[in-house]
């Protein structure tokens, strides 16, 4: 059973900001590193940011310096603050554990981010 719910996406102009949220199950949040992934049309899903259970951070080169991942372990919620957005950031954004599950059914619906003028 998928217990991931992403929200916060939308349409934003280049240079703008968005904050994504992901409500996850308590078990998933407690025992796993978590990550934000994105999938653009015609491309494979990619990991853009991850955060360990102890708070270690990693970012893809394409978003480093612009995106910030964080987690609230009391609320079982994952966040992605996205600044200085570019058209190439346009994608559906998903959260999940890191490394991700192998089954395609263990993903939420994602949230669409569109960066366009």
Protein Blocks (a to p, Z undefined) as FASTA:
>chain_A
ZZdddehiacddehiacdddddddfklmmmpccddddddehiacddfbdcdfkopacddf
klgokaccdddfklopacdddehiafklgccdddddddddfbfklccebjaddddZZ
